[in-house]
Amino acid sequence: MALALDQAGLKTILVDVAAVLDQLEPSFDGRASAIAYSALRQWRALGLAEALEGVAQPIRRIVVTDGHAPGPGGGAAVTGRMCIQASDIEDAHRDEPLGWMLENRHIRMALDAALTRSNVTCLRPASIAAVQFETNRIEARLEDGRRVTARLAIGSEGRKSPLRVAAGLGANGWSYGQTGVVATVQLDRPHDGTAWQHFMPSGPLAILPLTQDRASLVWTERTSRAEALVTISDAAFESLLRRRFGDDIGQPSLIGARFAYPLSLQLSHSSTAKRLALVGDSAHGVHPISGQGLNLGLKDVAALAQVLSDAAKLGEDIGSPLVLDRYARWRRFDTAGSMLASDLFAKSFSNNNPLMRLARDAGLDAVNAMAPLRRLLAREAGGVTGDAPGLLLGQPLDEAAPPG
Ligand SMILES: Cc1cc2nc3c(=O)[nH]c(=O)nc-3n(C[C@H](O)[C@H](O)[C@H](O)COP(=O)(O)OP(=O)(O)OC[C@H]3O[C@@H](n4cnc5c(N)ncnc54)[C@H](O)[C@@H]3O)c2cc1C
């Protein structure tokens, strides 16, 4: 967000509670993220292309199964299957993969390097002790006593967002009673850019391709059982993986630590308030089942940066209700739709009800058989449906024509 505003020529101050070096440590966040091709275009437009070169793994094929072919130790038999290929994307985007896999650590490194080159004032580690939302500006006092004033505050501090809370905005949501156990493995065979998603009664297992034939696993289990997956020995975890998921995964060897993330849904009552806009998980947090969380946040960034850049060019007050309302309206429909879809997937694919199973398997088989449906899903995953802001099309903000 800060890089986009800087590109638009807006004076920007970034306040982050975490020290930058801590955020780059492998032990800080073991996750990798599936990034839509439109989100990667945005990062390229913001000057991250070189830093992401060589560390971004193209996703060329997505295979979704309901259940899994039994391995030596047994598993749930496959009852439904769907496969989407990069060739399902419409002609204009043929040269792009379905998406990209990036380790979160590499994303942070690339963003940090770009911030260092930018005009953004970075205050890290720092946090806001108190904030006042006034009619014409916000005034924040930092824990270390420094003061910051601005026309607009943007809350992007994740689900607990202190700015959202300070503005009096509540949030609704629920826990899924599931935990995502994340691990990285070295595969003993080429993955060819294939992302696997197996839906099991306890939750989905995603095997997502990384560079050098590694894979990022997100193994969703009921929270009561997930702790054991994190604490058992590496050898026991590897053998469990092979027993549960059979041949797709071959003989994987664990690399590094395992991490556990409790899963929940959360939606802020509004994405804007007086002199405040929320982006990313501060505004909406979803189940990772469809790999949409960060992508939704990056769409917020593209839309808000476009709205603020256009408003500044027209000489408008970028923190005025009129301007913030344009952002809220732009993002409302897509956010609500994505949240509903991920919640529906999470609930309907994480159970063994025979009727539910019949319905979802019919859905998977129908999509698999119908090219237009596959194309629609490929475009959805790419993040360019509807009225896409210029950054998602790869257009830098300083090149965009002023609004007519
Ligand atoms: C297991 C798992 C797998 C996932 N996989 C994917 C995927 O494949 N694709 C995808 O798109 N999404 C995925 N997600 C979702 C994605 O990780 C989140 O949506 C994303 O991290 C949200 O980004 P954010 O910047 O809004 O918030 P966060 O990542 O929570 O970052 C918040 C930032 O604010 C800072 N901060 C916190 N508190 C304060 C404060 N008080 N003051 C100042 N700064 C503060 C933090 O240091 C941090 O830099 C996954 C999530 C999980 C749990």
The ligand as an SDF file (V2000), in Angstrom:
LIG
                    3D

 53 58  0  0  0  0  0  0  0  0999 V2000
   -2.2230  -21.2560    6.5500 C   0  0  0  0  0  0  0  0  0  0  0  0
   -2.5370  -20.0710    5.7080 C   0  0  0  0  0  0  0  0  0  0  0  0
   -2.2780  -20.0980    4.3480 C   0  0  0  0  0  0  0  0  0  0  0  0
   -2.5770  -19.0030    3.5420 C   0  0  0  0  0  0  0  0  0  0  0  0
   -2.3580  -19.0770    2.1830 N   0  0  0  0  0  0  0  0  0  0  0  0
   -2.6960  -18.0340    1.4080 C   0  0  0  0  0  0  0  0  0  0  0  0
   -2.4920  -18.0970   -0.0200 C   0  0  0  0  0  0  0  0  0  0  0  0
   -2.0140  -19.0890   -0.5540 O   0  0  0  0  0  0  0  0  0  0  0  0
   -2.8520  -17.0150   -0.7760 N   0  0  0  0  0  0  0  0  0  0  0  0
   -3.4010  -15.8950   -0.2170 C   0  0  0  0  0  0  0  0  0  0  0  0
   -3.7410  -14.9520   -0.9630 O   0  0  0  0  0  0  0  0  0  0  0  0
   -3.6120  -15.8170    1.1260 N   0  0  0  0  0  0  0  0  0  0  0  0
   -3.2680  -16.8400    1.9410 C   0  0  0  0  0  0  0  0  0  0  0  0
   -3.4490  -16.7530    3.2960 N   0  0  0  0  0  0  0  0  0  0  0  0
   -4.0160  -15.5110    3.8800 C   0  0  0  0  0  0  0  0  0  0  0  0
   -2.9190  -14.4520    4.0410 C   0  0  0  0  0  0  0  0  0  0  0  0
   -1.8100  -14.9750    4.7320 O   0  0  0  0  0  0  0  0  0  0  0  0
   -3.4730  -13.2300    4.7760 C   0  0  0  0  0  0  0  0  0  0  0  0
   -4.6710  -12.8510    4.1590 O   0  0  0  0  0  0  0  0  0  0  0  0
   -2.4670  -12.0810    4.6990 C   0  0  0  0  0  0  0  0  0  0  0  0
   -1.2940  -12.3810    5.4220 O   0  0  0  0  0  0  0  0  0  0  0  0
   -3.0670  -10.7850    5.2410 C   0  0  0  0  0  0  0  0  0  0  0  0
   -2.1250   -9.7740    5.0480 O   0  0  0  0  0  0  0  0  0  0  0  0
   -2.2420   -8.4060    5.8400 P   0  0  0  0  0  0  0  0  0  0  0  0
   -1.0310   -7.6220    5.4360 O   0  0  0  0  0  0  0  0  0  0  0  0
   -3.5840   -7.7950    5.6530 O   0  0  0  0  0  0  0  0  0  0  0  0
   -2.1370   -8.7860    7.3970 O   0  0  0  0  0  0  0  0  0  0  0  0
   -0.9600   -9.5040    8.1710 P   0  0  0  0  0  0  0  0  0  0  0  0
   -0.2700  -10.5030    7.3150 O   0  0  0  0  0  0  0  0  0  0  0  0
   -1.5600   -9.9440    9.4550 O   0  0  0  0  0  0  0  0  0  0  0  0
    0.1180   -8.3440    8.4480 O   0  0  0  0  0  0  0  0  0  0  0  0
   -0.1230   -7.3320    9.3740 C   0  0  0  0  0  0  0  0  0  0  0  0
    1.0410   -6.3640    9.4100 C   0  0  0  0  0  0  0  0  0  0  0  0
    0.7400   -5.3390   10.3590 O   0  0  0  0  0  0  0  0  0  0  0  0
    1.7520   -5.2800   11.3650 C   0  0  0  0  0  0  0  0  0  0  0  0
    1.0980   -4.9320   12.6520 N   0  0  0  0  0  0  0  0  0  0  0  0
    0.3700   -5.7290   13.4600 C   0  0  0  0  0  0  0  0  0  0  0  0
   -0.0650   -5.0640   14.5320 N   0  0  0  0  0  0  0  0  0  0  0  0
    0.3910   -3.7960   14.4060 C   0  0  0  0  0  0  0  0  0  0  0  0
    0.2740   -2.6190   15.1890 C   0  0  0  0  0  0  0  0  0  0  0  0
   -0.3810   -2.6320   16.3390 N   0  0  0  0  0  0  0  0  0  0  0  0
    0.8940   -1.4890   14.7540 N   0  0  0  0  0  0  0  0  0  0  0  0
    1.5830   -1.4800   13.5810 C   0  0  0  0  0  0  0  0  0  0  0  0
    1.7300   -2.5550   12.8010 N   0  0  0  0  0  0  0  0  0  0  0  0
    1.1390   -3.6990   13.1940 C   0  0  0  0  0  0  0  0  0  0  0  0
    2.4060   -6.6560   11.3700 C   0  0  0  0  0  0  0  0  0  0  0  0
    3.7550   -6.5790   11.8360 O   0  0  0  0  0  0  0  0  0  0  0  0
    2.3620   -7.0130    9.8710 C   0  0  0  0  0  0  0  0  0  0  0  0
    3.4220   -6.4380    9.1450 O   0  0  0  0  0  0  0  0  0  0  0  0
   -3.1480  -17.8440    4.1180 C   0  0  0  0  0  0  0  0  0  0  0  0
   -3.4020  -17.7920    5.5030 C   0  0  0  0  0  0  0  0  0  0  0  0
   -3.1020  -18.8900    6.2880 C   0  0  0  0  0  0  0  0  0  0  0  0
   -3.3860  -18.8220    7.7700 C   0  0  0  0  0  0  0  0  0  0  0  0
  1  2  1  0
  2  3  1  0
  2 52  2  0
  3  4  2  0
  4  5  1  0
  4 50  1  0
  5  6  2  0
  6  7  1  0
  6 13  1  0
  7  8  2  0
  7  9  1  0
  9 10  1  0
 10 11  2  0
 10 12  1  0
 12 13  2  0
 13 14  1  0
 14 15  1  0
 14 50  1  0
 15 16  1  0
 16 17  1  0
 16 18  1  0
 18 19  1  0
 18 20  1  0
 20 21  1  0
 20 22  1  0
 22 23  1  0
 23 24  1  0
 24 25  2  0
 24 26  1  0
 24 27  1  0
 27 28  1  0
 28 29  2  0
 28 30  1  0
 28 31  1  0
 31 32  1  0
 32 33  1  0
 33 34  1  0
 33 48  1  0
 34 35  1  0
 35 36  1  0
 35 46  1  0
 36 37  1  0
 36 45  1  0
 37 38  2  0
 38 39  1  0
 39 40  1  0
 39 45  2  0
 40 41  1  0
 40 42  2  0
 42 43  1  0
 43 44  2  0
 44 45  1  0
 46 47  1  0
 46 48  1  0
 48 49  1  0
 50 51  2  0
 51 52  1  0
 52 53  1  0
M  END
$$$$
